[in-house]
């Protein structure tokens, strides 16, 4: 299932890697695509949206509903 999150606070490539790593820890099979300029994170995953959003938030980024 494709899920799109609006994530603010990503300012560099390291931020993108941190968000990707957080999602992959929640779902190792997930596919992650990030458009930092648009604050968009697209995740292909069957995990619940709340679980993925929480993983991103725990890295210190704001996730809009």
Secondary structure, DSSP 8 states (H G I E B T S, - for coil): -EEEEEEE---SHHHHHHHHHHHHHH-TT-EEEEEGGGTEEEEE-SS-HHHHHHHHHHTT-EEE-
